């Protein structure tokens, strides 16, 4: 019996998955034998060229076959399924199979989940750096962790076994200190000679270290700010027949505007010394390979570059093969310290043939960003959703910054019949209708029917929006991340992720899981692609907007802020503002860090930028936030809460946030809160009060991070009326671990305040 070459890679992936799933239940002796095989064969597979890759895979399969008596049943079944009878006499051997880069990386990713056979590059130098780094961060360790690390460090200083020390530190402290995790990850490679062969000749600017010194990880001053600019080069038109089309990304000290006229201020990236991770999402292209920087294990469309004080980052080149003609969207996500800082996005045309007289570069419109640094806590789980250029395809990627569960893992695509806004409009309209009916106006039967309708809508959204690949991963992470933060970063503000209800059964009708909506399952927050969400929300001055003819319930929001004023709260408040000129003046002032709107809204489905809020005698529209008003908002970076309620017989309804969300975030808002459809006015008022009290540490609450405060307020209004979709309507755009700093003085009053209205 031999292994079938055309199925060898798939077979080994299946075996690795089975071993990973059963690892905890294997005997110590079996684990030792499997680990020895992976450490012997893994580096050979990683270092094999295209002609020998499958052969190296088969060698590991044959070695595992010899252990079949002690392996789990699922692994043995996979091993057996990949075998075939001996070839007949005289039969010619088959030609070597070529395995593409994505399949290679996917296999390696599965293998290291079982046994991490990668080695540390220059372990002696790395161990010294890690020891110094942990010494500087001892205050972040618990007493037990500090004792354990001291013992490890003493053993290392005595025995000088750098490899053993690094692996022990990785297990103990990498989950605790993001910088240690990043440095260890950067120091790992499949094997030293493979690493050097895969890398292009090292780029080193004048005066930079060369050779092995340039390859060694540098700790640097993680608190130092450096100014850099993102220079991106890619043709605006690509021939379908072209291969290896270069996408060049250069984070440099100088800005070279190509294809778009913008100021250096708009393009400025304020970074910290340390690593940047570049992730490419290329619709309609295959990322064949990349050069420059450092490869990221298991993620072929990613590279890591170092930010140093006195020199440019190394240029990175991604080589892309077009797969189909048409208008295509390419996005480059830039991460530092496991937080997405910015997304650089552009569109390009793939054509069958064209007369190109001048090679034009794509248009990039960067935005100014500031890296929050390594101490800013990233979300527990991030779902990146990329919308295609034609608005019809959603592509999903999972990333878990604090664990090894997901490392920028693609989890499928979903094709829509039309763009998301048109696709969802009937659903949003129906939810608005349900929200108008309060609990006291429904019979018991009507309440049950309304609750069931919400369940059905959520289940249909899950089936329509999420592909099988994502659902397969959801089965794995649902319990591990229940109650934790989930940040959805997307190109689209229309999809009601909050009310998506995960439910799935197998082919026999056995229910695999029946979970509550995502906003109840997790501390769900959002952000739009572009600049990343800031981790600090500074609020020293605020304004609330409420026209005099407002709803009775919205008047309670005015009473709430008035009471804060009376108590001489840490934040200086102005309001209620009732006219458009009053609001525009506060936008323009540049020193108002909180805007709360309690008014009626009307959504324009034809043009979201003309969706309007009713003020005294006039309307405020997103399209009015331009010029001096926008400049003032960018200076202030406010928290914006759009609590626009249904106006009864006035027939105003805010059934979407697209125009307002985009405009406020583009104008520098640190966080934005609003509803995706009409909301019940009484529930809306209670939600605002509960949210603010937790966020600011009022009414007996301790100051709470943004995501937790939002989650708890949502659950309170759900308990008040679970059949009314208001509790599902609210969307938070912000950092789930973001915290508010009140007043100019960080020592101002906190949870001792007693606002309870």
GUVEX-60527 format. One record per residue (C-alpha): residue in three letters; x, y, z. Coordinates in steps of 0.1 Angstrom, whole numbers, plus 5000, padded with zeros to 4 digits. Layout:
# residues N
ALAXYZ;...
END
This chain:
# residues 757
UNK500050005000;UNK501250354991;UNK499950704997;UNK498250864968;UNK500251164958;UNK497351374947;UNK495751334981;UNK498751335003;UNK498551695015;UNK494751665022;UNK495451345040;UNK498051485063;UNK495851785071;UNK493051555081;UNK495451355103;UNK496851665119;UNK493351795127;UNK492451455143;UNK495551455164;UNK495051815176;UNK491451735186;UNK492451415205;UNK495851545219;UNK494751585255;UNK493451225256;UNK496651065242;UNK499050885265;UNK502351055274;UNK504250795254;UNK502150845223;UNK502451215225;UNK506251185228;UNK506350955197;UNK504251185176;UNK506151495187;UNK509451325177;UNK508051255142;UNK506851605138;UNK510051755149;UNK512051535125;UNK509851565094;UNK508151905100;UNK511252115091;UNK511951905060;UNK508351955048;UNK508652335054;UNK511952355036;UNK511152135006;UNK510952294972;UNK507952254948;UNK509151924934;UNK509951754967;UNK507151894989;UNK504651604984;UNK507451344988;UNK508351495022;UNK504651485032;UNK504351115022;UNK507451035044;UNK505651175074;UNK502450985065;UNK504350655063;UNK506050725096;UNK502650795112;UNK501250475097;UNK503750275117;UNK502150425149;UNK498550345139;UNK498150105168;UNK498350395193;UNK496850675173;UNK493150795177;UNK490550635155;UNK489950955135;UNK493650985126;UNK493850615116;UNK490750655094;UNK492350955076;UNK495650765072;UNK493750465057;UNK491650675034;UNK494650825017;UNK496350495008;UNK496050284976;UNK497349954963;UNK500949904950;UNK501250014914;UNK501149744888;UNK504349614873;UNK505549834844;UNK503350124854;UNK505150454850;UNK505650664882;UNK503450974883;UNK504851314878;UNK505551524908;UNK502551734919;UNK502852104923;UNK501252244955;UNK500352614956;UNK501652844983;UNK498252875000;UNK497952495004;UNK501552465017;UNK500852725043;UNK497552575053;UNK499152235059;UNK502052385079;UNK499552575100;UNK497752255108;UNK500952075117;UNK502152335142;UNK498852325159;UNK499851965169;UNK503552015175;UNK505252355171;UNK508452235154;UNK509552575144;UNK512952685158;UNK514153015172;UNK516353215150;UNK519553315169;UNK518153175202;UNK521053305224;UNK520553665213;UNK516853635215;UNK516953485250;UNK519053775262;UNK516654025247;UNK513653845262;UNK515253825296;UNK515854205296;UNK512354275283;UNK510654075311;UNK512854225337;UNK511554565326;UNK507954445327;UNK507954255361;UNK505354485375;UNK502754335351;UNK503253985365;UNK501453825394;UNK503553705424;UNK503353345412;UNK504353435377;UNK507253645389;UNK508453355411;UNK508153105382;UNK509953335358;UNK512753405383;UNK513353035385;UNK513452995347;UNK515753295343;UNK518053165370;UNK518252825353;UNK518952985320;UNK521753205335;UNK523252885350;UNK522852635321;UNK522752875291;UNK520152655273;UNK518552925253;UNK516052705234;UNK514652545265;UNK514452885282;UNK512553045253;UNK510052765250;UNK509352775288;UNK508953155287;UNK506653125258;UNK504352895277;UNK504353095308;UNK504353465298;UNK503553505261;UNK499853515268;UNK500453775295;UNK502754035278;UNK501954125242;UNK505554245236;UNK507053915247;UNK504553735225;UNK505453955195;UNK509153925200;UNK509053545203;UNK506753515173;UNK509153735153;UNK512153515164;UNK510653195151;UNK511053035117;UNK510652695102;UNK514352635103;UNK517352865099;UNK518452765064;UNK514852775051;UNK514353115065;UNK517453255048;UNK516553085015;UNK512953225015;UNK513953575022;UNK515053814995;UNK518453984999;UNK518054185030;UNK517254555024;UNK519254775046;UNK519255155044;UNK522555345047;UNK523755325083;UNK521555025092;UNK523054705106;UNK523654435081;UNK523854055080;UNK522853865111;UNK522654185132;UNK519954305108;UNK518053975112;UNK518053975150;UNK514954105167;UNK515254445182;UNK513254545213;UNK513654915210;UNK511955185229;UNK508355075226;UNK507055405239;UNK508755615212;UNK506555785186;UNK507855795150;UNK506155955120;UNK505855745089;UNK503855745056;UNK502255455038;UNK503355445001;UNK501455194981;UNK502155104944;UNK499954894922;UNK498754934886;UNK495255084882;UNK494754844853;UNK495954484852;UNK495854234823;UNK494053904830;UNK497053724815;UNK499553894838;UNK501353684864;UNK503153794895;UNK501754154895;UNK503754334922;UNK501954514951;UNK504554724968;UNK503954855003;UNK506655085018;UNK506155245052;UNK508655525050;UNK509855855065;UNK508756045033;UNK505356055016;UNK505156024979;UNK501556084967;UNK500655884937;UNK497355904919;UNK495656124944;UNK496356474957;UNK496256484995;UNK498356655022;UNK501056495042;UNK498956555073;UNK496156335060;UNK498656055053;UNK500656065085;UNK501055745106;UNK502155805141;UNK503655465151;UNK505555315179;UNK508955145176;UNK508254775171;UNK506754555145;UNK504054625119;UNK502054335104;UNK500654385069;UNK497754175058;UNK496554175022;UNK492854105012;UNK492954084974;UNK489554024958;UNK489953834925;UNK493653774930;UNK495753494944;UNK498653604966;UNK501353384951;UNK504353494973;UNK505853784990;UNK509353934996;UNK510754165021;UNK510054175058;UNK509453855077;UNK506953585068;UNK504053515091;UNK503553135097;UNK500353005081;UNK499453345066;UNK500753375030;UNK499253715025;UNK501053865054;UNK504454015062;UNK506054165093;UNK508254475091;UNK510054655119;UNK509555025127;UNK512955175138;UNK513655535150;UNK516055635123;UNK515255445092;UNK512455345068;UNK510655015072;UNK511754745047;UNK509754765015;UNK507454465010;UNK506354314977;UNK503354094974;UNK503053904941;UNK499453874929;UNK497953664901;UNK494653784887;UNK491953514887;UNK489053684869;UNK488254004850;UNK486354304864;UNK486554574890;UNK488454434921;UNK489054564956;UNK492354524974;UNK492754615011;UNK495854625032;UNK495254595070;UNK498054735091;UNK498454595127;UNK500654695155;UNK500654525189;UNK497754305178;UNK495554605170;UNK494454705136;UNK495655065130;UNK494455135096;UNK493154975064;UNK494555105031;UNK492055015003;UNK491855074966;UNK490254934935;UNK491854814903;UNK490454684869;UNK491454344856;UNK490854344819;UNK491354084791;UNK493254324769;UNK493854694768;UNK496154944752;UNK498155084781;UNK500055404771;UNK500855504807;UNK501155294838;UNK498955464863;UNK499055394900;UNK495955314920;UNK494355584941;UNK495055554978;UNK493355795003;UNK495055735036;UNK493955885069;UNK496056005098;UNK496355745126;UNK498155715159;UNK499355385173;UNK498055335209;UNK501055125219;UNK501554785233;UNK499554845265;UNK496254895247;UNK494354575250;UNK493254425217;UNK489754255213;UNK489553895223;UNK488353795189;UNK488253995157;UNK486153915126;UNK487354105095;UNK484654135068;UNK485754265034;UNK483054365009;UNK483954324972;UNK484154604947;UNK480754514932;UNK479154504967;UNK478054144962;UNK480653924981;UNK481553915018;UNK484853765027;UNK485553665063;UNK488853645083;UNK489253545120;UNK491953665143;UNK492453605181;UNK495253835192;UNK495553695227;UNK495553325218;UNK496853085191;UNK493352995180;UNK493153215149;UNK495953395131;UNK494353595103;UNK492553275092;UNK490253305061;UNK486853145069;UNK484953165036;UNK482953395014;UNK479253465009;UNK477753574976;UNK474753814979;UNK472053864953;UNK472354234956;UNK474254494977;UNK473854455015;UNK471654765019;UNK469054654993;UNK469354295005;UNK468454395041;UNK466054685036;UNK462854465039;UNK464154315071;UNK464954655086;UNK461554785077;UNK459854495094;UNK462054545126;UNK461054905126;UNK457354805126;UNK457854565155;UNK459754835175;UNK456755065174;UNK454654825196;UNK455354855233;UNK454954565257;UNK451754715271;UNK450154725236;UNK450654355229;UNK448654055240;UNK450453755254;UNK450053575221;UNK451353875201;UNK454353895223;UNK455153525217;UNK454653575180;UNK456953885179;UNK459653705199;UNK459553415175;UNK459753655145;UNK462953805159;UNK464353455164;UNK463453365128;UNK464953685114;UNK468253615133;UNK468453255122;UNK467853355086;UNK470553615087;UNK473053355101;UNK472153115072;UNK472253395046;UNK475453575057;UNK477853315071;UNK479453045049;UNK480052695059;UNK483752755067;UNK482753015092;UNK480052805108;UNK482652525111;UNK484952745131;UNK482052895151;UNK481352545165;UNK484852545179;UNK485152895194;UNK481552965205;UNK481952845241;UNK485652955245;UNK484753315236;UNK481253335251;UNK480853665270;UNK484153795256;UNK484754085232;UNK484054035195;UNK485054325172;UNK483654315137;UNK485654535113;UNK483854565080;UNK483554775049;UNK479754805053;UNK477654965080;UNK474254815070;UNK474354455081;UNK472754395115;UNK475354165130;UNK473954225164;UNK470754025158;UNK472353735139;UNK471353425157;UNK473653125153;UNK471752805150;UNK472652485132;UNK471652125129;UNK473251825111;UNK471851625082;UNK469751415106;UNK468151715122;UNK470151695154;UNK470652045167;UNK474352125170;UNK473752455188;UNK471052715193;UNK472653025206;UNK471353375214;UNK472053655190;UNK475653765186;UNK475154075207;UNK474053865236;UNK476553585230;UNK479553825229;UNK480454185239;UNK479954285203;UNK481354605188;UNK482054725153;UNK484454945134;UNK484655055098;UNK487654975077;UNK490055275076;UNK491755405107;UNK491655185137;UNK489555245168;UNK491255455195;UNK491655295229;UNK491255625250;UNK488055835250;UNK488856175265;UNK485756365275;UNK486156705292;UNK483356895275;UNK479956765262;UNK476856885245;UNK473356725242;UNK470956805214;UNK467256795221;UNK464757025203;UNK462057175225;UNK459156975209;UNK460856645216;UNK459356325229;UNK458356295265;UNK460856005270;UNK463656205254;UNK462956485278;UNK464156245305;UNK467556245287;UNK467656615290;UNK466756585327;UNK469656335331;UNK472256585316;UNK470656875335;UNK471156685368;UNK474856615359;UNK475256995354;UNK473657065387;UNK476056835405;UNK479057015389;UNK480156695372;UNK483756655360;UNK482656715324;UNK481557065314;UNK478157035297;UNK476257265273;UNK472657215262;UNK470057135253;UNK471057255218;UNK467957285196;UNK468957445163;UNK471257355134;UNK473457665139;UNK473857585176;UNK474957225168;UNK477257335139;UNK478957595162;UNK479757315187;UNK481057095159;UNK483357385147;UNK484557465182;UNK486957165183;UNK486757115220;UNK483456925225;UNK484256555231;UNK480756425236;UNK477656475214;UNK474356315225;UNK471356355202;UNK467856295215;UNK465556375186;UNK463656235156;UNK465356085126;UNK464456025090;UNK466555795069;UNK467055865031;UNK467355525014;UNK468355694981;UNK471155904996;UNK472355815031;UNK474256145033;UNK470856325032;UNK469356125061;UNK468156395085;UNK467656465121;UNK464756705130;UNK465857005151;UNK463957325158;UNK462757455124;UNK465257275103;UNK467156945097;UNK470756835103;UNK472156605076;UNK475456415074;UNK476356605042;UNK476556925064;UNK479556795084;UNK482156935061;UNK484757215061;UNK485157395095;UNK482657165112;UNK484556855101;UNK487957015111;UNK486557085146;UNK485356735150;UNK488756595140;UNK490456805167;UNK487956695194;UNK487656325184;UNK484256305202;UNK482056025214;UNK478756055194;UNK475455895206;UNK472655925181;UNK469555825201;UNK467055915174;UNK463555775183;UNK460455715163;UNK458156015163;UNK454755855163;UNK452356035140;UNK455156255128;UNK456255945107;UNK459955995111;UNK462055675113;UNK465755625114;UNK466055285098;UNK469755285090;UNK473055445101;UNK475155435070;UNK475455805063;UNK475855915099;UNK478255635109;UNK480555695079;UNK480556075083;UNK481256085120;UNK483955825119;UNK485555995089;UNK485456315109;UNK487456165137;UNK484856035162;UNK486455805188;UNK483155605192;UNK479755615176;UNK476555475189;UNK473155455171;UNK470355225160;UNK469955035128;UNK466155065128;UNK463455245147;UNK463655225184;UNK461055245212;UNK461455585229;UNK461055465265;UNK463555185260;UNK465955415242;UNK466055655271;UNK466655385296;UNK469455235274;UNK471255575273;UNK471055615311;UNK472255265319;UNK475055285294;UNK476355625305;UNK476255535342;UNK478455235336;UNK480855395312;UNK481355705334;UNK481155535368;UNK477955695380;UNK475055585401;UNK477155345422;UNK478855175392;UNK482655145387;UNK483955295354;UNK483455025329;UNK485154965294;UNK483055065264;UNK482154715253;UNK481054595287;UNK479054905295;UNK477254875262;UNK476554495267;UNK475154545302;UNK472854825291;UNK471654615262;UNK470754325285;UNK468854555308;UNK466454675281;UNK466254315267;UNK464954205301;UNK462454495301;UNK460954385267;UNK462654095249;UNK459954085222;UNK460754445211;UNK463754465188;UNK465054785203;UNK467554585224;UNK468954445191;UNK468954765172;UNK471854945189;UNK475254925172;UNK478555035189;UNK481355155168;UNK484355165191;UNK487154975209;UNK485454715232;UNK488254775258;UNK488255155253;UNK487955355285;UNK486755715291;UNK488955965308;UNK486756235323;UNK487756605326;UNK491056765320;UNK492356625353;UNK492556245353;UNK491856245391;UNK488256375387;UNK485256215403;UNK484255865394;UNK481955605408;UNK481055805438;UNK478656025418;UNK474955955424;UNK473056035392;UNK470155795391;UNK467555965370;
END
